[in-house]
Amino acid sequence: MSQVKQLIRLHLQGNGKKTIARELGISKNTVKQYLEKAAADPLSIKELLELDDPVLEGRFHAGNPAYKDLRFEDLKRRLPYLEKELEKVGVNKMLLWEEYKQAYPAGYGRTQFFFHFAQLSRARKPSAVLTHKPGDKLYIDFSGKKVHYTDRETGEMIVCELFVACLPFSDYAFCIAVPSQRLNDFIYALIRCLEALGGAAQALVPDNMKTAVTRADRYEPTINQTLEDLANHYQMTVVPARPRKPKDKSLAENQVKLIYTRVLAKLRNRQFFDLDSLNTAITEKIREHNQTRRQQKPYTREEEFLAAEKDQLTPLPDKRFELKYYAELKVAQNGHVYLGRDKHYYSVPYTYIGSKVKVIYTRMLVRIYAQGKQIALHQRNYAPGKYTSVKEHLCSQHQHYHNRSPAYYLDRARHTCRELYDLLEALFGQNRYPEQLYNTCDGLFSLARRSDPGRFARACQIAAEHRVYSYKFVQSILENNMTELEQDRPMDHPCPEGAMSAVKIITSSSP
């Protein structure tokens, strides 16, 4: 019961001030003041006794007189201006107090000014209690402090980043050291986190780090394309914390502080010689942290996670997410795009020469898109300065150039005539570099298209009989109508002198 109520009841029972003071352990003057306030109160004694204890106490206690001071009301009125000024570069509370004293000499001293300024600022910015559902969110962040291991060969200290994540419902934590905050290390750490949890939350809540958010905005931040791909792969939604609003992920910030104490501090005297051994030790300490009994709760983080949250996570797909990279490139005149990361060239259909295409590549594959469809697929090649080409992407002239070989020409000759095949077979049978003979073959096929098939076949036969494997020789036979002379001449009649001399001239001039 309220002490004030006890005092009034004892007074109604006819007890004197000294008796009441002795019974309640207070001074006689205090009893006298309470009774005077009760008599002056608009409510009757009976109505006062029916009030709830806090209400009754409020009627008898005026509160802290500091908050009824005119100086307090004046400071309260100035507060919006002071808070706005405090955000400016170089402005601090000491400067604001000095200006305040100049404008209001009777105002608060420095200590009281700082105290009431802080109290009023807190009252203007109350904190809301965030409630979390199991499996709903996963907070992720990099800690401010770094970890390191020692290179065994050089003795160099290799500094690493510390990736931290937690599920806010159970406060279950995960931590891993990675070489940097670059995108590939960030994605690797996040994949390891999801695999350690055994599932994915509905929403991923990163800080506004560059690897997660390409453009920070309070209302519509731009998410990194690769992080968005990962979220889609694991059926999550990315919901970045608001810029400069650490309370949006207060549990993640608190986890970082706990990890400083329960992980980093406990490993401070141990030396590690590679990243794997460092992460093994970190995993051991994080397990101990998750299994530590929590204050004001009769269970551990791990117990709550296993009992109420793990089953609410989305199951992971069978295939692990593969990091994708994006580029928008222009197709060069040679029908290839240049991938600057590998310094390698990849072909596209020649009809897209001069246009821009979208390239999406992973560790193994390179996919090229144009006009909303995939136009090329290549296996990724890391050889700098080299070309990866598909013959079907080239125009017909270039395909012909790349297809040239003795087998290619012999196969074409087989479908043209037997005499041309025999001539080319003898041509390639010479001890000469094949590519020196390709132009001769192209010339012979050109003659075949322009000449009568019978005359051309006879000309090839004559060239083979005289062992002159030359485009110019066959061309001269056709131009001088020597095929008719050879056909008209009887087998036992010698070749005409003019024709024979022409053959000799051609033979001597042929290579």
C-alpha positions as CSV (number, residue, x, y, z in Angstrom):
1,M,0.0,0.0,0.0
2,S,1.1,3.6,-0.7
3,Q,2.7,5.3,2.3
4,V,0.4,8.3,1.7
5,K,-2.7,6.0,1.9
6,Q,-1.3,4.4,5.2
7,L,-0.8,7.9,6.6
8,I,-4.4,9.0,5.8
9,R,-5.9,5.8,7.2
10,L,-3.9,6.1,10.4
11,H,-5.1,9.7,10.7
12,L,-8.8,8.7,10.2
13,Q,-8.3,6.1,13.0
14,G,-7.6,8.9,15.4
15,N,-3.8,8.5,15.6
16,G,-1.8,11.7,16.3
17,K,1.1,13.0,14.2
18,K,3.8,11.6,16.5
19,T,2.2,8.1,16.4
20,I,1.9,8.2,12.7
21,A,5.5,9.4,12.2
22,R,6.7,6.5,14.5
23,E,4.6,3.9,12.7
24,L,5.7,4.9,9.2
25,G,9.3,5.8,10.1
26,I,9.0,9.4,8.8
27,S,9.3,12.8,10.5
28,K,6.5,14.6,12.2
29,N,6.8,17.5,9.9
30,T,6.4,15.3,6.9
31,V,3.2,13.9,8.4
32,K,2.0,17.4,9.0
33,Q,2.7,18.4,5.3
34,Y,0.8,15.4,3.9
35,L,-2.2,16.1,6.1
36,E,-2.2,19.7,5.0
37,K,-2.1,18.7,1.3
38,A,-4.9,16.2,1.9
39,A,-7.1,18.9,3.5
40,A,-6.4,21.3,0.7
41,D,-7.1,18.8,-2.1
42,P,-10.4,19.3,-4.0
43,L,-11.1,15.6,-3.5
44,S,-12.5,14.3,-0.3
45,I,-10.5,11.9,1.9
46,K,-12.7,9.0,0.8
47,E,-12.1,9.8,-2.9
48,L,-8.4,10.1,-2.3
49,L,-8.3,6.6,-0.8
50,E,-10.0,5.2,-3.8
51,L,-7.4,6.5,-6.2
52,D,-4.7,4.1,-7.5
53,D,-1.4,4.4,-5.7
54,P,0.6,6.1,-8.6
55,V,-2.2,8.7,-9.1
56,L,-2.4,9.4,-5.4
57,E,1.4,9.8,-5.2
58,G,1.3,12.2,-8.1
59,R,-1.1,14.5,-6.3
60,F,1.1,14.7,-3.2
61,H,4.5,14.9,-5.0
62,A,5.1,17.9,-7.2
63,G,8.0,16.2,-9.0
64,N,11.5,17.4,-9.7
65,P,11.5,21.2,-9.5
66,A,14.2,21.3,-12.2
67,Y,11.6,20.6,-14.8
68,K,9.5,23.5,-13.7
69,D,12.4,26.0,-14.0
70,L,11.9,28.8,-16.6
71,R,15.4,27.9,-17.8
72,F,14.2,24.4,-18.7
73,E,11.3,25.8,-20.7
74,D,13.7,28.2,-22.5
75,L,16.1,25.3,-23.4
76,K,13.2,23.2,-24.6
77,R,12.1,26.0,-27.0
78,R,15.7,26.3,-28.4
79,L,16.1,22.5,-28.8
80,P,15.1,22.2,-32.6
81,Y,17.6,25.0,-33.5
82,L,20.4,23.5,-31.4
83,E,19.9,20.0,-32.9
84,K,20.0,21.4,-36.4
85,E,23.2,23.4,-35.7
86,L,24.9,20.3,-34.1
87,E,24.7,18.5,-37.5
88,K,26.9,21.2,-39.2
89,V,30.6,20.6,-39.7
90,G,32.8,21.6,-36.7
91,V,29.8,22.4,-34.4
92,N,29.8,20.6,-31.0
93,K,27.9,20.9,-27.7
94,M,30.6,23.1,-26.1
95,L,30.3,25.7,-28.9
96,L,26.5,25.6,-28.6
97,W,26.7,26.2,-24.8
98,E,29.0,29.2,-25.2
99,E,26.6,30.8,-27.8
100,Y,23.7,29.9,-25.5
101,K,25.3,31.7,-22.5
102,Q,26.0,34.7,-24.6
103,A,22.4,35.0,-25.7
104,Y,21.0,34.0,-22.2
105,P,23.5,34.8,-19.4
106,A,21.1,33.5,-16.7
107,G,20.8,30.1,-18.4
108,Y,22.2,26.8,-17.3
109,G,25.8,26.2,-16.6
110,R,27.8,23.8,-18.8
111,T,27.0,20.5,-16.9
112,Q,23.3,21.2,-16.6
113,F,23.1,22.3,-20.2
114,F,24.7,19.1,-21.4
115,F,22.5,17.0,-19.2
116,H,19.1,18.6,-20.1
117,F,20.1,18.8,-23.8
118,A,20.8,15.0,-23.8
119,Q,17.5,14.3,-21.9
120,L,15.4,16.4,-24.3
121,S,17.1,14.9,-27.4
122,R,16.3,11.4,-26.2
123,A,12.7,12.3,-25.5
124,R,12.3,13.7,-29.0
125,K,13.7,10.5,-30.7
126,P,12.1,7.5,-28.9
127,S,13.1,4.0,-29.9
128,A,10.5,1.4,-31.1
129,V,10.6,-2.2,-30.0
130,L,11.2,-4.4,-33.1
131,T,9.4,-7.7,-33.1
132,H,10.8,-10.5,-35.2
133,K,9.2,-13.6,-36.7
134,P,11.2,-16.9,-36.9
135,G,13.0,-17.3,-40.2
136,D,11.9,-13.8,-41.4
137,K,15.2,-11.9,-41.7
138,L,18.9,-12.4,-41.8
139,Y,21.1,-9.4,-40.8
140,I,24.6,-9.3,-42.4
141,D,27.5,-6.9,-42.0
142,F,31.3,-6.6,-41.9
143,S,32.8,-5.8,-38.5
144,G,34.8,-2.7,-38.0
145,K,37.8,-4.5,-36.6
146,K,39.8,-6.9,-38.8
147,V,41.5,-10.2,-38.1
148,H,44.8,-11.5,-39.4
149,Y,47.0,-14.5,-39.9
150,T,50.8,-14.8,-40.5
151,D,52.3,-16.0,-43.8
152,R,54.5,-18.9,-42.8
153,E,57.1,-18.2,-45.4
154,T,57.5,-14.5,-45.3
155,G,56.3,-13.7,-41.8
156,E,54.0,-11.1,-43.3
157,M,50.7,-10.3,-41.4
158,I,47.8,-10.9,-43.8
159,V,44.8,-8.8,-42.8
160,C,41.3,-10.2,-43.3
161,E,37.7,-8.9,-43.1
162,L,35.2,-10.4,-40.6
163,F,31.8,-11.2,-42.0
164,V,29.0,-11.4,-39.3
165,A,25.4,-12.5,-39.7
166,C,22.6,-13.2,-37.3
167,L,18.9,-14.2,-37.3
168,P,17.1,-11.6,-35.1
169,F,14.4,-13.9,-33.8
170,S,16.8,-16.3,-32.0
171,D,19.9,-14.1,-32.2
172,Y,21.8,-17.1,-33.6
173,A,25.1,-15.9,-35.0
174,F,27.5,-16.8,-37.8
175,C,31.0,-15.4,-38.5
176,I,33.7,-16.1,-41.0
177,A,37.0,-14.4,-42.1
178,V,37.4,-13.6,-45.8
179,P,40.3,-11.9,-47.6
180,S,38.4,-8.7,-48.4
181,Q,35.0,-7.0,-48.8
182,R,35.1,-7.5,-52.6
183,L,32.1,-9.0,-54.3
184,N,33.4,-12.5,-54.7
185,D,34.5,-12.7,-51.1
186,F,31.2,-11.2,-49.9
187,I,29.2,-13.7,-51.9
188,Y,31.3,-16.6,-50.7
189,A,30.8,-15.6,-47.1
190,L,27.1,-15.3,-47.6
191,I,26.8,-18.7,-49.2
192,R,28.8,-20.3,-46.4
193,C,26.5,-18.6,-43.9
194,L,23.3,-20.0,-45.6
195,E,24.9,-23.5,-45.7
196,A,25.8,-23.3,-42.0
197,L,22.2,-22.3,-41.1
198,G,20.8,-25.0,-43.3
199,G,18.3,-22.7,-45.0
200,A,17.5,-19.2,-46.1
201,A,15.5,-16.5,-44.4
202,Q,12.6,-14.6,-46.2
203,A,14.6,-11.3,-46.3
204,L,18.2,-10.4,-46.4
205,V,19.1,-7.2,-44.6
206,P,22.6,-5.9,-45.5
207,D,24.2,-2.7,-44.5
208,N,24.6,-0.1,-47.3
209,M,28.1,-1.5,-48.2
210,K,29.1,-1.0,-51.9
211,T,29.3,-4.8,-52.5
212,A,25.5,-5.1,-51.6
213,V,24.0,-1.7,-52.5
214,T,25.3,0.2,-55.6
215,R,23.4,3.3,-54.7
216,A,22.2,4.0,-51.2
217,D,18.8,5.6,-50.8
218,R,16.4,5.8,-47.9
219,Y,13.4,4.8,-49.9
220,E,14.6,2.9,-53.1
221,P,18.2,1.7,-52.8
222,T,19.7,0.1,-55.9
223,I,20.7,-3.5,-55.2
224,N,23.9,-5.0,-56.6
225,Q,22.9,-7.2,-59.5
226,T,24.9,-10.2,-58.3
227,L,23.4,-10.0,-54.8
228,E,20.0,-9.9,-56.4
229,D,20.8,-13.0,-58.4
230,L,21.9,-14.8,-55.2
231,A,18.7,-13.7,-53.5
232,N,16.6,-15.1,-56.4
233,H,18.6,-18.3,-56.4
234,Y,17.9,-18.9,-52.7
235,Q,14.3,-17.4,-52.8
236,M,15.1,-14.4,-50.6
237,T,14.3,-10.7,-50.8
238,V,17.0,-8.0,-50.3
239,V,15.8,-5.2,-47.9
240,P,18.8,-3.0,-47.1
241,A,18.9,-1.1,-43.8
242,R,18.3,2.7,-44.2
243,P,21.4,4.8,-44.5
244,R,22.7,6.2,-41.2
245,K,20.0,4.2,-39.3
246,P,22.0,1.6,-37.3
247,K,19.0,0.8,-35.1
248,D,17.4,-0.9,-38.2
249,K,19.9,-3.7,-37.6
250,S,20.7,-3.1,-34.0
251,L,20.9,-6.9,-33.3
252,A,23.7,-7.2,-35.9
253,E,25.5,-4.3,-34.4
254,N,25.2,-5.9,-31.0
255,Q,26.4,-9.3,-32.4
256,V,29.5,-7.6,-33.6
257,K,30.2,-6.2,-30.1
258,L,29.7,-9.7,-28.6
259,I,32.0,-11.3,-31.2
260,Y,34.7,-8.8,-30.3
261,T,34.5,-10.1,-26.7
262,R,33.7,-13.8,-27.2
263,V,35.7,-14.5,-30.3
264,L,38.4,-12.0,-31.1
265,A,39.4,-11.4,-27.5
266,K,39.7,-15.1,-26.8
267,L,41.9,-15.6,-29.9
268,R,44.1,-12.6,-29.4
269,N,47.1,-14.6,-28.1
270,R,46.9,-17.4,-30.7
271,Q,48.8,-17.4,-33.9
272,F,47.5,-18.7,-37.2
273,F,49.4,-19.4,-40.4
274,D,46.5,-19.7,-42.9
275,L,42.9,-18.6,-43.4
276,D,41.5,-22.1,-42.9
277,S,43.0,-22.5,-39.5
278,L,41.8,-19.0,-38.5
279,N,38.3,-19.8,-39.6
280,T,38.3,-23.2,-37.8
281,A,39.1,-21.3,-34.5
282,I,36.4,-18.7,-35.2
283,T,33.8,-21.4,-35.9
284,E,34.7,-23.0,-32.6
285,K,34.3,-19.8,-30.6
286,I,31.0,-18.9,-32.4
287,R,29.6,-22.3,-31.5
288,E,30.5,-21.6,-27.8
289,H,28.9,-18.2,-28.1
290,N,25.6,-19.7,-29.5
291,Q,25.6,-22.3,-26.8
292,T,26.1,-19.8,-23.9
293,R,23.1,-19.2,-21.7
294,R,21.6,-15.8,-22.3
295,Q,20.8,-13.2,-19.7
296,Q,17.2,-13.0,-18.6
297,K,16.3,-16.1,-20.7
298,P,16.5,-19.7,-19.6
299,Y,17.8,-21.0,-23.0
300,T,20.7,-20.5,-25.4
301,R,20.6,-19.0,-28.9
302,E,21.3,-22.4,-30.4
303,E,18.4,-24.0,-28.4
304,E,15.9,-21.3,-29.6
305,F,17.2,-21.6,-33.2
306,L,16.8,-25.3,-33.3
307,A,13.5,-25.4,-31.5
308,A,11.6,-22.5,-33.2
309,E,13.5,-21.1,-36.2
310,K,15.4,-23.6,-38.2
311,D,12.3,-25.3,-39.6
312,Q,10.9,-22.0,-40.7
313,L,13.9,-21.3,-43.1
314,T,13.5,-22.0,-46.8
315,P,15.3,-25.1,-47.8
316,L,18.4,-24.5,-49.9
317,P,18.5,-25.6,-53.6
318,D,20.5,-28.6,-54.6
319,K,22.9,-26.5,-56.7
320,R,25.1,-23.9,-55.1
321,F,24.8,-20.4,-56.4
322,E,27.5,-19.5,-59.0
323,L,28.7,-16.0,-59.2
324,K,27.7,-14.1,-62.3
325,Y,29.4,-11.0,-63.8
326,Y,27.8,-8.6,-66.2
327,A,29.1,-6.5,-69.0
328,E,27.7,-4.5,-72.0
329,L,30.1,-4.7,-74.9
330,K,30.2,-3.7,-78.6
331,V,30.7,-6.3,-81.3
332,A,33.9,-5.5,-83.2
333,Q,34.3,-5.6,-87.0
334,N,35.8,-9.1,-86.7
335,G,32.6,-10.4,-85.1
336,H,34.0,-10.8,-81.6
337,V,33.5,-9.1,-78.2
338,Y,36.5,-8.3,-76.0
339,L,36.1,-9.4,-72.3
340,G,38.4,-7.1,-70.5
341,R,38.6,-9.2,-67.3
342,D,40.3,-12.1,-69.1
343,K,41.6,-10.1,-72.1
344,H,40.0,-12.7,-74.3
345,Y,37.8,-12.5,-77.4
346,Y,34.5,-14.4,-78.0
347,S,32.6,-14.7,-81.3
348,V,29.0,-13.7,-82.0
349,P,27.0,-14.1,-85.2
350,Y,28.4,-11.7,-87.8
351,T,24.9,-10.0,-88.3
352,Y,25.5,-8.3,-84.9
353,I,28.7,-6.6,-85.9
354,G,28.7,-3.0,-84.6
355,S,25.8,-3.5,-82.2
356,K,25.9,-3.6,-78.4
357,V,25.3,-6.9,-76.6
358,K,24.9,-8.0,-73.0
359,V,27.4,-10.5,-71.6
360,I,26.8,-12.6,-68.5
361,Y,29.7,-14.8,-67.5
362,T,30.4,-17.2,-64.7
363,R,33.5,-19.1,-63.7
364,M,32.8,-21.7,-66.5
365,L,30.5,-20.1,-69.1
366,V,30.1,-16.9,-71.2
367,R,26.6,-16.2,-72.4
368,I,25.9,-13.3,-74.9
369,Y,22.5,-11.8,-75.4
370,A,21.0,-9.3,-77.9
371,Q,17.4,-8.2,-78.4
372,G,16.2,-10.3,-75.5
373,K,17.6,-13.6,-76.7
374,Q,20.8,-15.6,-76.3
375,I,22.9,-15.4,-79.4
376,A,26.1,-17.1,-78.3
377,L,27.4,-19.5,-75.6
378,H,31.1,-20.2,-75.0
379,Q,33.1,-22.0,-72.4
380,R,35.1,-19.4,-70.5
381,N,38.7,-19.2,-71.6
382,Y,41.3,-17.4,-69.4
383,A,44.1,-17.3,-72.1
384,P,44.9,-13.5,-72.7
385,G,44.9,-12.2,-76.2
386,K,43.4,-15.4,-77.7
387,Y,40.1,-15.9,-79.7
388,T,37.3,-18.3,-79.0
389,S,35.3,-18.6,-82.2
390,V,32.4,-20.7,-83.5
391,K,32.5,-21.2,-87.3
392,E,28.8,-20.9,-87.6
393,H,29.1,-17.3,-86.4
394,L,31.3,-16.3,-89.3
395,C,30.1,-15.1,-92.7
396,S,30.3,-17.5,-95.6
397,Q,33.6,-16.1,-96.9
398,H,35.3,-16.3,-93.5
399,Q,33.9,-19.8,-93.0
400,H,35.5,-20.9,-96.2
401,Y,38.8,-19.3,-95.2
402,H,38.8,-21.1,-91.9
403,N,37.7,-24.4,-93.4
404,R,40.5,-24.6,-95.9
405,S,42.6,-27.8,-95.7
406,P,43.7,-30.6,-98.1
407,A,40.8,-32.8,-97.0
408,Y,38.3,-29.9,-97.5
409,Y,39.5,-29.3,-101.1
410,L,39.6,-33.1,-101.9
411,D,36.1,-33.5,-100.6
412,R,34.9,-30.7,-102.8
413,A,36.7,-32.1,-105.8
414,R,35.2,-35.5,-105.3
415,H,31.8,-33.9,-105.8
416,T,32.9,-31.9,-108.9
417,C,34.7,-34.5,-111.1
418,R,37.1,-37.4,-110.9
419,E,39.7,-35.7,-113.0
420,L,39.9,-32.7,-110.6
421,Y,40.1,-35.0,-107.7
422,D,43.1,-36.8,-109.3
423,L,44.7,-33.5,-110.1
424,L,44.4,-32.1,-106.5
425,E,45.5,-35.4,-105.0
426,A,48.7,-35.2,-107.0
427,L,49.0,-31.5,-106.2
428,F,48.9,-32.1,-102.4
429,G,51.2,-35.1,-102.9
430,Q,54.1,-32.7,-103.6
431,N,56.5,-31.9,-100.8
432,R,55.2,-28.4,-100.4
433,Y,53.5,-26.5,-97.5
434,P,49.7,-27.1,-98.0
435,E,48.7,-23.5,-97.5
436,Q,50.8,-22.5,-100.5
437,L,48.5,-24.6,-102.6
438,Y,45.1,-23.3,-101.3
439,N,45.0,-20.4,-103.8
440,T,45.7,-22.8,-106.7
441,C,42.7,-24.9,-105.5
442,D,40.5,-21.9,-105.3
443,G,41.5,-20.9,-108.8
444,L,40.7,-24.4,-110.2
445,F,37.2,-24.4,-108.6
446,S,36.6,-21.0,-110.1
447,L,37.5,-22.4,-113.5
448,A,35.1,-25.3,-112.9
449,R,32.2,-22.9,-112.2
450,R,33.0,-20.9,-115.4
451,S,33.8,-23.7,-117.8
452,D,32.0,-26.5,-119.6
453,P,32.2,-29.6,-117.3
454,G,33.5,-31.9,-120.0
455,R,36.2,-29.5,-121.3
456,F,37.3,-28.8,-117.7
457,A,37.6,-32.4,-116.8
458,R,39.7,-33.1,-120.0
459,A,41.9,-30.1,-119.1
460,C,42.5,-31.5,-115.6
461,Q,43.3,-34.8,-117.2
462,I,45.9,-33.3,-119.5
463,A,47.5,-31.4,-116.6
464,A,47.8,-34.5,-114.6
465,E,49.2,-36.5,-117.6
466,H,51.9,-33.8,-118.1
467,R,52.4,-33.5,-114.3
468,V,51.9,-29.8,-114.4
469,Y,49.7,-29.0,-111.3
470,S,49.0,-25.4,-112.1
471,Y,46.0,-23.2,-112.3
472,K,47.5,-21.2,-115.1
473,F,48.3,-24.4,-117.1
474,V,44.7,-25.6,-116.9
475,Q,43.5,-22.1,-117.7
476,S,45.8,-22.0,-120.8
477,I,44.5,-25.4,-122.0
478,L,40.9,-24.1,-121.8
479,E,41.7,-20.8,-123.5
480,N,43.7,-22.4,-126.4
481,N,41.1,-25.1,-127.0
482,M,43.8,-27.8,-126.5
483,T,41.2,-30.2,-125.1
484,E,39.7,-30.5,-128.7
485,L,43.1,-30.9,-130.3
486,E,43.9,-33.8,-127.9
487,Q,40.5,-35.4,-128.5
488,D,40.7,-35.1,-132.4
489,R,44.3,-36.4,-132.7
490,P,44.6,-40.2,-133.4
491,M,46.4,-42.2,-130.9
492,D,49.3,-43.1,-133.4
493,H,49.4,-39.5,-134.8
494,P,51.9,-37.2,-133.3
495,C,50.7,-34.0,-131.6
496,P,50.7,-31.0,-133.9
497,E,53.8,-29.0,-133.7
498,G,52.0,-25.7,-132.7
499,A,50.0,-27.4,-130.0
500,M,53.1,-29.2,-128.7
501,S,55.1,-26.0,-128.6
502,A,52.3,-24.4,-126.7
503,V,52.3,-27.2,-124.1
504,K,56.1,-26.9,-123.8
505,I,55.8,-23.1,-123.3
506,I,53.1,-23.5,-120.7
507,T,55.0,-26.3,-119.0
508,S,58.2,-24.3,-118.8
509,S,56.5,-21.2,-117.5
510,S,54.4,-23.1,-114.9
511,P,55.7,-23.5,-111.3
